[in-house]
Amino acid sequence: MFGDFCFCPCFGNRSSDNATSDELDPVLLVSGIGGSILHAKRKKKGLQTRVWVRILLADLEFKKKLWSLYNPNTGYTESLDDDCEIVVPDDDYGLYAIDILDPSFFIKLMHLKEVYHFHDMIDMLVGCGYKKGTTLFGYGYDFRQSNRIDKLMEGLKVKLETAYKASGNRKVNIISHSMGGLLVLCFMSLHKDVFSKYVSKWISIACPFQGAPGCINDSLLTGLQFVEGLESFFFVSRWTMHQLLVECPSIYEMLANPYFKWKKQPQIEVWRKESNDGESSVKLETYGPLESVDVFEEALKHNELSYGGNKIALPFNFAILKWAADTRQIMNNAQLPDGVCFYNIYGTSYDTPFDVCTVRTPDSMSVLSNFSTRKSCNPTQLIWDVPQYTYVDGDGTVPAESAKADGFGAVERVGIADTHRGLLRNETLFQLIKKWLGAEQINKHSKTSRVADAPIQPVHV
């Protein structure tokens, strides 16, 4: 295994006791899906309204301004409101959009951790001596779009150039979270020379390198819930989110990689109940990553939404699937440039959705209408109403098996026991980042929180 070891001056001279904040290389934080503030901008008047994230009036504004349709001619998903353009605010050197996702006074007063995204990490880095606009930057983006779409690729290039020049031509250290890692991966594959020119280190956190089977399959079938508990009643509903995700290339690009050698291939299982001559029978059908398309097609064939008094069909989108397959090939072909150091942090110790089991009865309109999952399926009891899964180890969203499988010669791969978004507030993770960035000595006189008891399991390859 040591044949793949990444040899490069990863820690440099930054551990010197004489190090100062002026010696820090710039850091660029890259968010994942749902991790950027989105504004709806009126093309005619220029007025802007925050549509993601917001707690109050969330569902109403989401439906009016964020629902979209995919344009196969351009590769972009475009808002149904013709006078609406979705933009990402670039205030505070790009950090505003990925800090507190609902920065309203009420949310700050209540300190709702569900929408405090990169906030704690930004505070930690500033405490280490990083300066906004000089050595600390953020990259938020329209996460509805493909991870390889031109606008997102160009935006990342501009951010890297900006950070490089603002710091006095120092190479940039990227810290990505979740799907942000796939965006970086696409950029590295498509613009390897630019990546090599501007990037020194890449720290990936909870990236679904080979997909997030259970989470994404469920997203395409029933939607996604970003906020749990009492706050969810004031937030975007699961169904409202579902109608957006069906037309998002980024979601299709996180389907399970069918060419990856999984320990056990992720599956969708379908119990079919049939009735012939008054006699009922059931049979179990299993679908792997490639065959699951048939389930999506059947489940979504009657899916539609109402907008502006019109019914709009939203079936499973094969044009997006084709685009996503090409994106997967680009990601599979990515190579880490010489001299760039790669680090991988992944979540462990949390049940993470993997396999899905559904019911299909003769009188149901689609699989979706009787969709359910559970760890063991009893063919004699087909009335299921609460979604469940078969689970594997991970962060609750991304299986550890997928997050670890980056395919590169990593300097370190470290498993930390925490949830997908909880990792962004994890003290053990902060200590690792400070070590890898060489910011430990610079921060030695500042107050630090006690390191969490999460286990660290570095693996050198």
VEXDREN-2710 file (C-alpha; in Angstrom, 1 decimal):
% VEXDREN-2710
k/r/px/py/pz
1/MET/0.0/0.0/0.0
2/PHE/2.9/2.3/0.6
3/GLY/3.5/2.4/-3.2
4/ASP/0.7/5.1/-3.4
5/PHE/2.2/7.3/-0.7
6/CYS/2.0/11.0/-1.5
7/PHE/5.5/12.4/-0.9
8/CYS/5.6/16.2/-0.8
9/PRO/6.6/18.9/1.7
10/CYS/3.2/19.0/3.3
11/PHE/4.1/20.6/6.5
12/GLY/6.9/22.8/5.2
13/ASN/8.4/25.2/7.8
14/ARG/5.2/26.3/9.3
15/SER/5.8/24.6/12.6
16/SER/8.5/27.0/13.6
17/ASP/8.1/28.7/16.9
18/ASN/8.8/32.0/15.1
19/ALA/5.9/31.6/12.7
20/THR/3.5/34.5/12.3
21/SER/0.1/35.0/10.7
22/ASP/1.9/36.6/7.7
23/GLU/3.4/33.2/6.9
24/LEU/0.0/31.5/6.6
25/ASP/-0.9/30.2/3.1
26/PRO/-4.4/31.3/2.0
27/VAL/-7.4/29.0/2.7
28/LEU/-10.5/28.7/0.5
29/LEU/-13.6/27.1/2.0
30/VAL/-15.9/25.3/-0.5
31/SER/-19.4/24.3/0.7
32/GLY/-21.5/21.3/-0.3
33/ILE/-25.1/20.9/-1.4
34/GLY/-27.5/23.2/0.4
35/GLY/-24.4/24.9/2.0
36/SER/-24.7/28.3/0.2
37/ILE/-27.1/31.2/0.6
38/LEU/-29.1/31.7/-2.5
39/HIS/-30.8/35.0/-3.5
40/ALA/-33.6/35.4/-6.1
41/LYS/-32.8/38.5/-8.1
42/ARG/-35.4/40.3/-10.1
43/LYS/-34.0/40.8/-13.6
44/LYS/-36.1/44.0/-14.2
45/LYS/-35.8/45.7/-10.9
46/GLY/-32.7/44.2/-9.4
47/LEU/-34.4/43.5/-6.1
48/GLN/-33.0/40.5/-4.2
49/THR/-34.8/38.1/-1.8
50/ARG/-33.1/35.3/0.2
51/VAL/-34.7/32.1/-0.8
52/TRP/-32.2/29.7/0.7
53/VAL/-31.8/29.3/3.6
54/ARG/-34.7/30.9/5.4
55/ILE/-36.8/29.7/8.3
56/LEU/-39.8/32.0/8.1
57/LEU/-41.9/31.8/4.8
58/ALA/-39.4/29.2/3.6
59/ASP/-41.8/27.0/1.7
60/LEU/-43.7/29.8/0.0
61/GLU/-40.6/31.6/-1.3
62/PHE/-38.9/28.3/-2.3
63/LYS/-41.9/27.3/-4.5
64/LYS/-42.2/30.8/-6.1
65/LYS/-38.6/31.4/-6.9
66/LEU/-36.4/28.3/-6.6
67/TRP/-38.4/25.6/-8.4
68/SER/-36.7/24.9/-11.7
69/LEU/-36.6/22.9/-14.9
70/TYR/-33.5/21.4/-16.5
71/ASN/-32.5/22.8/-19.9
72/PRO/-30.8/19.9/-21.9
73/ASN/-29.5/22.4/-24.5
74/THR/-27.5/24.3/-21.9
75/GLY/-27.0/21.8/-19.1
76/TYR/-28.3/24.3/-16.6
77/THR/-31.4/24.0/-14.4
78/GLU/-33.4/27.2/-14.8
79/SER/-36.0/28.8/-12.5
80/LEU/-39.7/28.6/-13.5
81/ASP/-40.0/32.3/-12.8
82/ASP/-38.7/34.0/-16.0
83/ASP/-38.0/37.2/-14.2
84/CYS/-36.0/35.5/-11.5
85/GLU/-32.2/34.9/-11.5
86/ILE/-30.7/32.8/-8.7
87/VAL/-27.4/34.4/-7.4
88/VAL/-25.0/33.8/-4.6
89/PRO/-24.0/36.8/-2.5
90/ASP/-20.2/37.3/-2.5
91/ASP/-20.0/39.6/0.6
92/ASP/-17.2/39.2/3.1
93/TYR/-14.9/37.7/0.4
94/GLY/-17.3/34.8/-0.2
95/LEU/-17.6/33.8/3.4
96/TYR/-21.0/35.4/4.1
97/ALA/-22.8/32.9/1.8
98/ILE/-21.4/29.8/3.7
99/ASP/-21.3/31.1/7.2
100/ILE/-24.8/31.3/8.8
101/LEU/-27.2/30.2/6.1
102/ASP/-30.1/32.2/7.6
103/PRO/-28.3/35.3/9.0
104/SER/-31.5/36.9/10.3
105/PHE/-31.6/38.5/13.8
106/PHE/-34.0/35.9/15.1
107/ILE/-31.8/32.9/14.0
108/LYS/-28.7/34.5/15.5
109/LEU/-30.6/35.2/18.7
110/MET/-31.7/31.6/19.0
111/HIS/-28.3/30.3/17.7
112/LEU/-30.0/27.5/15.7
113/LYS/-27.0/25.3/15.0
114/GLU/-28.8/23.7/12.0
115/VAL/-28.1/26.7/9.9
116/TYR/-24.7/27.6/11.4
117/HIS/-22.7/26.1/8.5
118/PHE/-19.0/27.0/8.2
119/HIS/-19.4/29.5/11.1
120/ASP/-17.4/27.7/13.7
121/MET/-14.6/26.8/11.3
122/ILE/-14.3/30.4/10.1
123/ASP/-14.1/31.6/13.7
124/MET/-11.4/28.9/14.4
125/LEU/-9.3/30.0/11.4
126/VAL/-9.6/33.7/12.2
127/GLY/-8.5/32.8/15.8
128/CYS/-5.4/31.1/14.2
129/GLY/-4.4/34.3/12.5
130/TYR/-6.1/34.0/9.1
131/LYS/-7.4/37.3/7.7
132/LYS/-10.5/37.6/5.6
133/GLY/-9.7/38.9/2.1
134/THR/-6.0/38.1/2.5
135/THR/-5.6/34.5/3.7
136/LEU/-9.2/33.4/4.2
137/PHE/-11.9/33.2/1.4
138/GLY/-15.1/31.3/0.8
139/TYR/-16.8/29.8/-2.3
140/GLY/-20.5/29.5/-2.3
141/TYR/-22.4/28.5/-5.5
142/ASP/-25.7/27.5/-7.0
143/PHE/-25.8/23.9/-5.8
144/ARG/-28.7/23.0/-8.0
145/GLN/-26.3/23.0/-11.0
146/SER/-24.0/20.3/-12.2
147/ASN/-20.6/20.1/-10.4
148/ARG/-18.9/20.6/-13.7
149/ILE/-21.0/23.3/-15.3
150/ASP/-19.0/26.2/-16.8
151/LYS/-20.3/28.9/-14.4
152/LEU/-19.2/27.0/-11.3
153/MET/-15.8/26.0/-12.8
154/GLU/-15.1/29.6/-13.7
155/GLY/-16.2/30.8/-10.3
156/LEU/-13.8/28.5/-8.6
157/LYS/-11.0/29.5/-10.8
158/VAL/-11.6/33.2/-10.1
159/LYS/-11.6/32.4/-6.3
160/LEU/-8.3/30.6/-6.5
161/GLU/-6.7/33.4/-8.5
162/THR/-8.0/36.0/-6.1
163/ALA/-6.7/34.1/-3.0
164/TYR/-3.4/33.5/-4.7
165/LYS/-2.8/37.1/-5.6
166/ALA/-4.2/38.6/-2.4
167/SER/-1.8/36.6/-0.3
168/GLY/1.3/37.6/-2.3
169/ASN/1.3/34.7/-4.7
170/ARG/1.0/32.0/-2.2
171/LYS/-0.5/28.7/-3.2
172/VAL/-4.0/28.0/-1.8
173/ASN/-5.2/25.3/0.7
174/ILE/-8.7/24.2/-0.2
175/ILE/-11.0/22.8/2.5
176/SER/-14.2/21.3/1.0
177/HIS/-17.2/19.8/2.6
178/SER/-19.5/17.1/1.2
179/MET/-20.5/17.7/-2.5
180/GLY/-18.0/20.6/-2.5
181/GLY/-15.4/17.8/-2.8
182/LEU/-17.0/16.6/-6.0
183/LEU/-16.9/20.2/-7.4
184/VAL/-13.2/20.4/-6.6
185/LEU/-12.7/16.9/-8.1
186/CYS/-14.3/18.0/-11.4
187/PHE/-12.2/21.2/-11.5
188/MET/-9.0/19.2/-10.8
189/SER/-9.9/16.8/-13.7
190/LEU/-10.9/19.5/-16.2
191/HIS/-8.4/22.1/-15.3
192/LYS/-5.4/20.2/-13.9
193/ASP/-2.8/22.8/-14.9
194/VAL/-4.7/25.6/-13.2
195/PHE/-5.2/23.4/-10.1
196/SER/-1.5/22.6/-10.0
197/LYS/-0.6/26.3/-10.4
198/TYR/-2.8/27.6/-7.5
199/VAL/-3.3/24.8/-5.1
200/SER/-0.9/23.5/-2.4
201/LYS/-3.2/21.3/-0.2
202/TRP/-6.7/19.9/-0.5
203/ILE/-8.5/18.8/2.7
204/SER/-11.7/16.9/1.9
205/ILE/-14.4/16.5/4.5
206/ALA/-17.2/14.0/4.2
207/CYS/-17.1/13.8/0.4
208/PRO/-19.3/11.2/-1.4
209/PHE/-16.5/10.2/-3.7
210/GLN/-18.4/7.1/-4.9
211/GLY/-21.9/8.4/-4.2
212/ALA/-24.4/8.4/-1.3
213/PRO/-26.7/5.6/-2.3
214/GLY/-29.4/5.6/0.4
215/CYS/-29.6/9.4/0.7
216/ILE/-29.7/10.1/-3.0
217/ASN/-32.1/7.3/-3.9
218/ASP/-34.4/8.5/-1.2
219/SER/-34.0/12.1/-2.4
220/LEU/-35.2/11.2/-5.9
221/LEU/-38.1/9.1/-4.5
222/THR/-39.4/11.2/-1.6
223/GLY/-37.2/14.3/-1.2
224/LEU/-34.7/15.5/1.5
225/GLN/-35.1/17.0/4.9
226/PHE/-32.4/19.5/5.8
227/VAL/-33.8/20.6/9.1
228/GLU/-35.1/18.1/11.7
229/GLY/-37.2/18.6/14.8
230/LEU/-39.5/21.5/15.7
231/GLU/-37.7/23.9/13.2
232/SER/-38.7/21.7/10.3
233/PHE/-42.4/22.9/10.6
234/PHE/-41.1/26.4/9.7
235/PHE/-38.8/25.2/6.9
236/VAL/-39.1/23.8/3.4
237/SER/-41.2/20.7/3.3
238/ARG/-39.8/17.3/2.2
239/TRP/-42.2/17.3/-0.8
240/THR/-41.3/20.8/-1.9
241/MET/-37.6/19.9/-1.7
242/HIS/-38.3/16.8/-3.7
243/GLN/-39.8/18.7/-6.6
244/LEU/-36.6/20.7/-6.9
245/LEU/-34.2/17.8/-6.6
246/VAL/-35.8/15.8/-9.4
247/GLU/-34.5/18.5/-11.8
248/CYS/-31.0/19.0/-10.2
249/PRO/-28.0/17.6/-12.0
250/SER/-26.0/17.7/-8.8
251/ILE/-28.3/15.1/-7.2
252/TYR/-27.9/12.7/-10.1
253/GLU/-24.1/13.1/-9.9
254/MET/-24.2/11.7/-6.4
255/LEU/-25.9/8.5/-7.3
256/ALA/-23.9/5.4/-6.4
257/ASN/-21.0/4.9/-8.8
258/PRO/-21.9/1.6/-10.6
259/TYR/-18.3/0.9/-11.5
260/PHE/-16.9/1.1/-7.9
261/LYS/-16.1/-2.2/-6.2
262/TRP/-18.5/-1.9/-3.3
263/LYS/-18.2/-4.4/-0.5
264/LYS/-21.8/-5.0/-1.1
265/GLN/-23.5/-3.3/-4.0
266/PRO/-26.2/-0.8/-2.9
267/GLN/-29.7/-2.0/-4.0
268/ILE/-33.3/-1.0/-4.3
269/GLU/-35.6/-3.8/-3.4
270/VAL/-39.2/-3.9/-4.6
271/TRP/-41.9/-6.2/-3.1
272/ARG/-44.6/-6.6/-5.8
273/LYS/-48.0/-7.8/-4.7
274/GLU/-50.1/-9.3/-7.4
275/SER/-53.6/-10.7/-7.4
276/ASN/-54.7/-13.5/-9.9
277/ASP/-58.1/-15.2/-9.7
278/GLY/-58.6/-13.9/-6.2
279/GLU/-55.3/-15.3/-4.9
280/SER/-52.6/-12.9/-3.8
281/SER/-48.8/-13.4/-4.1
282/VAL/-45.7/-11.4/-3.5
283/LYS/-42.3/-11.5/-5.0
284/LEU/-39.1/-9.6/-4.3
285/GLU/-37.1/-7.9/-7.1
286/THR/-33.7/-6.4/-6.6
287/TYR/-32.1/-3.6/-8.6
288/GLY/-28.4/-2.5/-8.5
289/PRO/-27.1/1.0/-9.3
290/LEU/-27.7/0.7/-13.0
291/GLU/-31.0/-1.2/-12.9
292/SER/-32.4/1.2/-10.3
293/VAL/-33.2/3.6/-13.1
294/ASP/-36.2/1.5/-13.8
295/VAL/-37.5/2.0/-10.3
296/PHE/-37.0/5.8/-10.6
297/GLU/-38.8/5.9/-13.9
298/GLU/-41.8/4.0/-12.6
299/ALA/-41.9/5.9/-9.3
300/LEU/-41.9/9.3/-10.9
301/LYS/-43.9/8.8/-14.0
302/HIS/-47.0/10.6/-12.6
303/ASN/-45.0/13.2/-10.6
304/GLU/-46.0/16.8/-11.3
305/LEU/-46.2/20.2/-9.6
306/SER/-48.6/23.1/-9.9
307/TYR/-47.1/26.5/-10.8
308/GLY/-48.8/29.6/-12.0
309/GLY/-52.0/27.8/-12.5
310/ASN/-50.4/25.1/-14.7
311/LYS/-49.6/21.5/-14.2
312/ILE/-45.9/20.7/-14.9
313/ALA/-44.8/17.1/-15.4
314/LEU/-41.6/16.2/-13.4
315/PRO/-40.7/12.6/-14.3
316/PHE/-37.3/11.0/-13.8
317/ASN/-35.1/13.0/-16.1
318/PHE/-33.0/10.9/-18.5
319/ALA/-31.3/13.9/-20.0
320/ILE/-29.9/14.7/-16.6
321/LEU/-28.9/11.1/-16.0
322/LYS/-26.9/11.1/-19.3
323/TRP/-25.2/14.4/-18.2
324/ALA/-24.4/12.9/-14.8
325/ALA/-23.0/9.7/-16.3
326/ASP/-20.5/11.9/-18.2
327/THR/-19.7/13.8/-15.0
328/ARG/-19.0/10.5/-13.3
329/GLN/-16.5/9.6/-16.0
330/ILE/-14.8/13.0/-15.5
331/MET/-14.5/12.3/-11.8
332/ASN/-13.3/8.8/-12.3
333/ASN/-10.5/10.1/-14.5
334/ALA/-9.3/12.8/-12.0
335/GLN/-5.6/12.6/-11.0
336/LEU/-3.9/14.5/-8.2
337/PRO/-1.2/16.8/-9.7
338/ASP/2.3/16.3/-8.5
339/GLY/3.2/18.5/-5.5
340/VAL/-0.4/18.8/-4.3
341/CYS/-1.0/17.2/-0.9
342/PHE/-4.4/15.6/-0.3
343/TYR/-6.0/14.8/3.1
344/ASN/-9.3/13.0/3.7
345/ILE/-11.6/13.3/6.7
346/TYR/-14.7/11.1/6.8
347/GLY/-17.4/10.5/9.3
348/THR/-18.0/7.3/11.2
349/SER/-20.1/5.6/13.9
350/TYR/-23.5/6.8/12.6
351/ASP/-26.1/4.6/10.9
352/THR/-26.1/5.7/7.2
353/PRO/-28.8/4.8/4.7
354/PHE/-27.6/2.3/2.1
355/ASP/-30.3/-0.1/0.7
356/VAL/-33.9/0.8/0.1
357/CYS/-36.9/-1.4/0.1
358/THR/-40.2/-0.4/-1.6
359/VAL/-43.7/-1.8/-2.0
360/ARG/-45.6/-2.0/-5.3
361/THR/-49.2/-3.0/-5.3
362/PRO/-51.6/-3.4/-8.3
363/ASP/-53.8/-0.5/-7.2
364/SER/-51.0/2.0/-6.5
365/MET/-50.3/4.7/-9.1
366/SER/-46.5/4.3/-8.6
367/VAL/-43.9/3.0/-6.3
368/LEU/-43.8/6.5/-4.8
369/SER/-47.3/6.3/-3.5
370/ASN/-46.5/3.3/-1.3
371/PHE/-42.8/4.0/-0.8
372/SER/-41.2/2.7/2.3
373/THR/-38.0/1.1/3.6
374/ARG/-37.1/-1.2/6.4
375/LYS/-34.2/-3.4/7.5
376/SER/-36.2/-6.7/7.1
377/CYS/-39.2/-6.9/4.8
378/ASN/-42.1/-9.2/5.7
379/PRO/-43.9/-10.1/2.5
380/THR/-47.1/-10.8/4.4
381/GLN/-47.3/-7.3/5.8
382/LEU/-47.2/-4.7/3.0
383/ILE/-48.7/-1.7/4.7
384/TRP/-45.6/0.4/5.5
385/ASP/-45.8/4.1/6.2
386/VAL/-42.5/5.1/7.9
387/PRO/-39.4/5.3/5.7
388/GLN/-36.5/3.2/7.0
389/TYR/-33.3/1.8/5.5
390/THR/-30.6/-0.8/5.7
391/TYR/-27.7/0.9/7.2
392/VAL/-23.9/1.0/7.0
393/ASP/-21.3/2.9/8.9
394/GLY/-20.8/6.5/8.0
395/ASP/-21.8/10.1/9.0
396/GLY/-25.6/9.5/8.7
397/THR/-25.5/10.8/5.0
398/VAL/-22.4/9.5/3.3
399/PRO/-21.2/5.9/3.8
400/ALA/-17.6/5.8/5.2
401/GLU/-16.8/3.3/2.4
402/SER/-17.6/6.0/-0.2
403/ALA/-16.0/8.9/1.6
404/LYS/-12.7/7.0/2.0
405/ALA/-12.5/5.9/-1.6
406/ASP/-10.9/9.0/-3.1
407/GLY/-8.5/7.0/-5.2
408/PHE/-5.5/9.2/-4.5
409/GLY/-2.3/8.9/-2.6
410/ALA/-3.5/10.7/0.5
411/VAL/-1.1/12.0/3.1
412/GLU/-3.7/10.9/5.8
413/ARG/-7.2/9.5/5.9
414/VAL/-8.9/10.1/9.2
415/GLY/-12.2/8.8/10.5
416/ILE/-14.0/10.9/13.1
417/ALA/-17.1/9.9/14.9
418/ASP/-19.6/12.7/14.0
419/THR/-22.5/13.5/11.7
420/HIS/-22.3/14.9/8.2
421/ARG/-22.8/18.5/9.2
422/GLY/-21.5/18.0/12.8
423/LEU/-18.0/17.5/11.4
424/LEU/-17.9/21.2/10.5
425/ARG/-18.0/21.9/14.3
426/ASN/-15.9/19.1/15.5
427/GLU/-12.9/20.0/17.7
428/THR/-10.9/17.0/16.7
429/LEU/-11.3/18.0/13.1
430/PHE/-10.2/21.5/13.9
431/GLN/-7.0/20.2/15.6
432/LEU/-6.2/18.1/12.5
433/ILE/-6.8/21.1/10.2
434/LYS/-4.6/23.3/12.3
435/LYS/-1.8/20.7/12.2
436/TRP/-2.1/20.1/8.4
437/LEU/-2.2/23.9/7.7
438/GLY/0.7/24.5/10.0
439/ALA/-1.3/26.9/12.2
440/GLU/-0.7/25.1/15.5
441/GLN/2.3/27.2/16.6
442/ILE/0.8/30.4/15.4
443/ASN/-2.2/29.7/17.6
444/LYS/-0.2/28.5/20.6
445/HIS/-1.0/31.5/22.8
446/SER/-4.7/31.7/22.0
447/LYS/-7.5/29.9/24.0
448/THR/-8.7/26.7/22.4
449/SER/-11.6/24.4/23.3
450/ARG/-11.0/21.0/24.7
451/VAL/-10.5/18.4/22.0
452/ALA/-13.6/16.2/21.7
453/ASP/-13.4/12.5/22.5
454/ALA/-14.1/11.5/18.9
455/PRO/-11.6/8.7/17.9
456/ILE/-8.9/9.6/15.4
457/GLN/-7.9/6.7/13.1
458/PRO/-5.3/8.0/10.6
459/VAL/-4.5/5.6/7.7
460/HIS/-1.4/6.4/5.5
461/VAL/-1.6/5.1/2.0
END
